[in-house]
């Protein structure tokens, strides 16, 4: 009996020692969560100020970018379909967190919709560049119809129509007119990169890689019934094993979905399996989940893979000795370039120490505490100001790019609000039949990365 009492005493001592430590850790995490939420609200206010100050008051079209040259503001007064979508979804996000009123949000978005109705189009699809001052076509850079950019504009319009039902008829009409069948090649089962109206020619390439940003356009084209569901399964999870130019020879197996054989391939990094993107950047991997319920519905496929890409981005940056993580295409002091955690790509982009803040915000819902710590690390580079975070910093040299991009400001804004409001922008998108009808495609797939 004495032996049992001794054992019980030891157990009680262990439990009593463990409980305070566990409670302390829980309280610490809770405190960080509260601090993160407060910080995100403050960042959203500064980030949205970009759209308030650099959107044309008459047309409702946001400038593509703003560069700070020796203290002078150099605004690039043209815009793209993706920028327009980011503005509209950022405006909804601003209303969701109380930065602007509902009335102000609707009034501002109505200006944008009025411009969209009158803008030059091809089969209802929008060209890649328009002047913000009068919404006319910008022909200096050609007359290109981009599949992925139109996908984002459709997504933004769908979200607006559900957030503000009084605008639904206008947004629905615009989306219905956008004919994605004109960009689809049935024999290949894939979407073209786009179409050049001036030369009357399609791009030579199709969007063949599945785990890349254009999957939003594919999802919407299926939701609209412009293209068949088969398209979803005809894209490559990895390229076939025989294509030896890719970064790794993939491992996996063939699975059949809806009568289509799909090679469920994967790469590996330090023992972690994942389906690669094309270049290995954060926005290819995670920008689509701004509107697609990959985290909620694709638990065995896209949602799981999103988490793997975040984890490897963090791990890779640490192994490189970087003071912060988050590699993705961004503005540079001279121009714009692609950056990535190189191993995550089929044909990986470079990694030279350039880090962009929007990558951190895209990762919020998968690694919130790591994102909290990374925000502090980024702020130590003196890159946070009136409009939120500047677009990039080279953490090796300390050089900060003095620019803000509408695209990256928008990704930051929508990511913050999805985190703070439990995926509200995704909820709006999936309330629409276009977002709801293909949900089974997200749910039924299992990647070979379990």
N, C-alpha and C positions, 0 to 999 in steps of 0.2 A: 504493500500500500504506500509505503514511504517513497518507493521508486516512482510510482505513478504521480504522486504529488510533486516530486522534483521535476518530472517531465512536463507536467502541466505548468509549473512555475516558469520553466524555460520558454515554453510556447507563449505564455502571456507576456514575458519580457520581450520576445521577438516581435509579437504583434504590436505591443505598445511602442516599440522603437520604430516599426515600419509605418504605422498609421500617420504620425506627424509628418514623416518625410513624404508620404504619398499625398497627404493633404496639402503640404507646402508646394509640391510640384503642381498639383491641380490648381491651387490658388495663383501660382506664378503664371501658368498658361492662361487662366481666366483673365488675369490682369493684362497679359499681352494681347489677348483677343479684344479687350475693351480699348486698349491703347491703339491697336491696329484700326479698329472701327472709327475711332475719333480722327486718327491721322488720315484715313481714306476719305472721310467726309471733307476734311480741309483740302486735300489734294484735288478732289473732284471740283471744288469751288474754283481753284486756280486753273485747272485743266479746262473747264467749261468756258472760262473767260476768253480763251482762244477763239471759240466759236462765236462768242458775243462780239468780240472786237474785229474779227476778220471774216465775217460773213456779210456779203453785200446786202444793205438794208432794203433794196428794191427787189432784187431777184431771189434772195434767200439762198444764194450759192456761196459756199465757203472757199476761201483761197486755198490752193493746194499746199502751200508752205509759206513760212515767214523766216527769213534769215536776218540775223542781227549783225550788221557790218559797221564796226567801230561805233557802236551805239545807235546807228541809224537802222530803221526798220525797212527791210526790203521785202515787200509782199509780192508773192507770185500769184497774180490775179487771174488764175484759170483753175478749172476744177475737173474732176472725173466722176463717173458714176459711183465709184466706191466712196469718194469723199462726200458725195451727196448723201449716201446711205449713213455714213458715220455721223454726219451732222444731224440728220433726223433722229437717229437712235440715241445720240448724245443729248439731244434736246428732251426726248422722253425721259432719259436717265436723270437729267437735271431736275425735271419736275418730280420724279419719283423720290429724290432725296431732299426736296424742298428748296432748291436753289431758285426756281422760277415757279410761277403759278401755272395751273392748267390752261387758263385762258391765254397766257403769253405763249405757251408751248404751241397751242393750236394755231394761233395767229401767225407765229413765225414759220411753222411748217406749211401752212397754207400758201405763203409766198413761194416756197420751194416747189410745191405742187403746181402752182400756176405757171412757173417757169418750165417745169418738166413737160407739161401738156403741149407747149408750143415749140419745144426744142426739136431740131432735126433728128430724125431717126431712120433706121433701116429695119424693115420688118418688125417695127415696134421696139427694136433694141437700140440702145443709146451708143453714140460715138464715145471715144475715150477722152476727148478734151473739149471743153467749152469755156468761153470767156465768162467770168463772173459778173462783169458789168452789165451785159445785155443778154446773156444766155445763148449767144450765137456760137456756131461751130468754129472751133479753132483748127484751121487747116494747116498751120505751120508744121505740125507734127504728124501730118497725114490724116487719113479718114478711116481709122481702125475701129472695128467692132470687137471688143474684148469679151470673151465668154465669162471669165471670172469676174470682171468688173460689173457686168450686167447682173450676174448672180447676186452680188452684194447689193446692188440697187433694188432688185426684186425683194431681197430679204428685208431691207429697210422699209420698203413700201408695205410689205405684209405686216411688219411690226406696227407701223403707224396705224394701219387700218384696224388693228385689234385694240391698240391703246386708246384710240380716239374714234369710236364708231361713227361719229358725224363725218369723218373723212374717208370712211370705208369705200363708198361708191367711187370716189376719185382714185384712190390707191388701187382698188381692185381692177378698175378699167385699164390703168396703166400696165399692171402686171399681166393681165390677160392678153394685152396686145403684144407683149414681148414674146416673140415666137422662137423658142430655143430649138425647134426641129430644124431650123435653117442652119444650125451650127453642128448638127449631129450627123455622123456617118453610120448608117445602119449596118453596113458590111463589117465595120470594125467594132461597132458597139460603143464608141467613145465620142466625146465632144472635141471639135477642133479648138485650137487655141484662140481662133478668131477669124475675122474676115476683113480684107482690105477693100473698101468700097471703090476707091479711086482706081485700083488695078483690077478690080473684079476677081480677086483671088483669095482662097483660103490659106491659112498657115499650113506649112508642110507637116507640122507636128499635130498630134492629138494629145489631149490630157490623159495619158495612160496610167500614171501613178495614182493610186487611190488615196493614199494618206498625204494629201496636199490640199492647199487652200481651195482649189476649184471644186472640191466635193460639195460645197454649198450650192453652186450652180447646177450640179448634177442632181442633187436632192430636190431642188426647186423645179427643175425641168421635168422630173418624174412626178412630183406633186401636182404640177399643172397638166400632166398627161400629154406633154409635148413630145416626150420620148418614153420608151417602154421601161419597165422595172428591170428588165434584163441588163440595161446599161450599168446599173449599180454593181453587177457581178462581172462585168466584162473589163473592169479596170484592174490593174495589177496591184496586189498587196505587196509583193516584191516582184521584181522582174523574174522571168523564168530562170531556172537554175543554169541553163545553157548560155545565158547572156553573161559572159565572163568579164565584161567591162565594168560591171557594177562593183561597189566597194567591198562587198562580201559575197561569197557563194551562199545563198540562203538555204536554210533547212526548213522542213515543214512537210505538209501532206496535202492531198487534194480532197476537197469537200464539194458536195453538190448542193447548190441552192437554187430553187425554182427551175430545176432542169439544166442549170449552167454549172460546169465544172470550174471550181476556183482553187488555184494553188494558194493555200494558206501558208505562206512562207514567212520567215522572220530572220533577222540578224541577231547577233549577241554582242554585248559590251560588258566585259568584266563579269560574265556570268548572268547578266540580265538580258532577257529576250525582249525584242520589240519589232514592230513593223516600221520600217524607215519611211521618212518623207523623202522628197527629191534632194533637197539641199541640207537638211538637218537643222533648219531654223525654227524658232519658237512659233512664229506666226503661221507657217505652213501647217504645223501640228495643231495649234490651239485656237487660231482665229475662227475656224468654223463653229467651235462650241460656244461662241457668243450667242448664236441663235439656235443651233442644233442641240437637242437633249442627248448628247453623247454620254455624258457623265451619268445621267439618270437611266437611260434606256440601253446604252451599249456597254453594259457592265463587263461583258466577256470579250469585247472587241474595242471599239473606238474609245470608250471611257477609260478602260484599263490601259490602253496604249498611250493616251494623253498623260496619264500619271507616270508611266515609264519614261516618257520624253522629258517631263519636268525633272524627275529624279536624276536622269542621266545628264541633263544640262547642268544641274547643280554639281554633280560629281565631277564632271569633265572640267568645269571651271576651277574647282578646288584642286584637281590634279595638275592643272596648268599653272597654279599659283596665283590666279586672278583674285583681286580683292573684292570682286562682285561677280554675279553671274547674270545670264540672260542674253543669249546671242541670237540675233535676228536682223533682217535687212533694215538699214537705217541711214539717215543722212550722215555724211562725213563732212569735214571742213571744206573739201573741194566739190563734192557732188553727192552721190548716193551709192551704196554698195551692199552686197549680200554678205552676211556673217552667220555663223552657225557653230553648234557643237558638231564638228565635222563628222565624227563617226555615225551620227544619227541619219546621215543622208545616203541615198543611193549613189549620188555623185556629189559628195559633200562640199558645201561652201567653205571658204577660208575662216580661220580663227586667228586673229592677230591681236587679241586683247580688247577689241571694240565690243562694248556692251551697250544695250539700249534699254531704257526703263520700261517700254511697253511690254517687253518680254516678262518682266516680273509681275506685272498686273494680269497678264494672260494666265499666269500660273497660280493666281490667288486661291482659286477653289480647290487646287490639288496640293498646295503646300503653303498654307497661310502664314505659319510661324516663320518659315524660311523666307517668305516674301517680306514679312515684317522686318526681319534682320537685314535683308538685302536693300530695302528702302533706306535704312539708316546708313548702310555702306555707300550707297549711291550719293546720298546727301553730303557725304564727306568730300566729294569731288567738286563741290560748289557748282552744282548743275540744276539747282531748284530755284525757281523764281516766280515772276508774276503769272506766267501761264503754265505753271507746273514744271515738270522735268523737261530740260532741253533734250534733244533727240538722241544723243549718244556721247559716250566718253570712252577713250582708250585707257583702260585701267593700268596698262603698262607704262604709258607716257604721261598720263594725267590730262591729255588734251581733250577738251570739251567742245563738241560741235555746237556752235551758236545758231541753232535752228529749231523750229517747231514744225512738224508735219501734221496736216489734218488727219491723215490716216492713223498715225500713231497716237495722236491725242484722242481720236475716237475709240480706238481699241482700249486705251487706258480708261476712258470714261465708262464705257459699257461694261468692262470687266469689273470695275469697282462696284457698280450698281448691281450687277448680277451677284456679286459676293455679299453685299450688304442687304439685298432684298430677295435672297433665295432664288436666284435665277429668273427674275421677273421678265427680262427681255426674251429669254427662251420661252417662257410661258406664253407671252403674247404671240410669238411666232407659231407655236404649236397649237394655239387656239384656232388658227385659220386652217381651213381644209387643206391648203397647199402644204402646210407644215405637219398636219396631222396624218394625212393619208399614207405617206411612206414610212410611218414609224416602225412598222414591222421589219423593215430593212435594217434598222438599227438594232432591234432586239434579237433577231434570229441568228446573227453571225457570231461565231466563236473564233478568235484569232488563235494561232498556235503558240501563244506566249504565256500560257497558264503556268 
